[in-house]
Amino acid sequence: MQDVGMETVKRFLLLWIPIFLIISPLSAEENAQLARPPVNNAPPPDVASPVQNAVIEGVQLSSEPSKEPGENVVTCYFIFRDKPSSYFYEVKRGAKKLVFEFNDTQKGSSPIPSSAQAPILGFEMEQKKVDINKEVKGLTPEWHDLISITFDLSAVPQISVSDEYNVISFTYKWSNDPAKTTKYIVKESKTNWGILGSLLGVGAVGAGVAIWYVLKPPPPPPVPTPLDTSDLPSHLQFRFF
């Protein structure tokens, strides 16, 4: 009876050991794939920022007449509780957009409605998360909150940005007279053809001089002049007979 039991155990081991050896590497590979981070580097759900966030509580547009007739001074105020760790803005002239980004910032509980003030047609606010270690290979992702506000414009005004206490703002001048708005719009950079032409002329002269020096024939070798021996001492000559 004992021999029959041992024979059964041997057959069981001979049957299942090869199957186990095949399944185990597959399980290890599946576990490794589960442990890998997602390819798109998306933040995990409900990840908390490692720093204290500021809270944006309002975006306010106001317009006041300036000293010049028909001209207004428009100011946009970003109102915060606490203050963003840093901020960035970009003027996209081709797309007619103005983008502000505030780091370590989140939305407040109250909604912030869009508003308009020429040439601002309105704005959109978006809450994002950014990995500040994204550009450094091998570092653990560190997710921070970011608020992005994009202003749609009918034209791109010349703005100046101010940063005081918990209020960040930008200001520009505008006119209700369409004939005068061109003086308030960001100008496209133009090439000064007069200066460029002068530089090209000087460059052409310099190139001609350089080519002449390179291609001119070498000067003839100097003609050797006979040595002056008048100052050499005279020697007596002896004649032997």
C-alpha positions, 0 to 999 in steps of 0.5 A: 500500500505504501508503494502505491502511495509513493507511486501516486506522489511521483506521478503528481510531481512529474505532472505538475512540476513542468507546468509550474515552471512554465506558469511562474515566469509568466506570473513574474512578468505580469507582476513586473508589468503591473509595477511599471509606471504608466507610459503617459506619466499621468498623475495618480488620482487624488495625489496631494501637492507636497507644498501649501497651495495658494487659492485663486478667488477671482479674476476682475477686469476694470476700465478707467479713462486716462488723461488722453481723450478716448483712451482707457486704462484696462487692468486685470486683477488676479486675486489670491488667498496666499500667493503662488510660488511662481507664475509665468505669462506668454503672449501668443501673437499669432493665435491672439491669446494671452496665457497666465500660469500660476504654480502651486495654485488651485481653484477656490470653492466659488466659481469665477465667471468669464468677463470681457473688456476690449480687446479681451473677448473672455477667458478660460481657467483650467486646473492642471497637475505638473511633474516638476521632475519630468525633465530629470531622468530617474527622479521620482515624479513630484506633482504640483497644482497649476492654474492656467488662464487663457484670454481670447483676444480680438487684438494683442495689446501691449501689457505691463505686469505688476506683482504686489502683495497677494494681487498679480495684475496686468494693465494696458491702454485701449481706445474705443476708436478703431482708427486709434487702436493700432498704436496700442497693439503689439507691433510685429518686428520689422527688419531695418533695411537701411541699416542692413543695406549699409552692413551688406555694403561694408561687408562687400567692400571688406570681402573684396579687399580680402579677395584682393589680398588672397589673389594678388601675385606675390612680390618679386624676391629682393635683388641681392646687393653686393657687400661693401668690403671697403672697411675690411682690413688689408692684408700683406701679400707675401710672395715666395721665390 
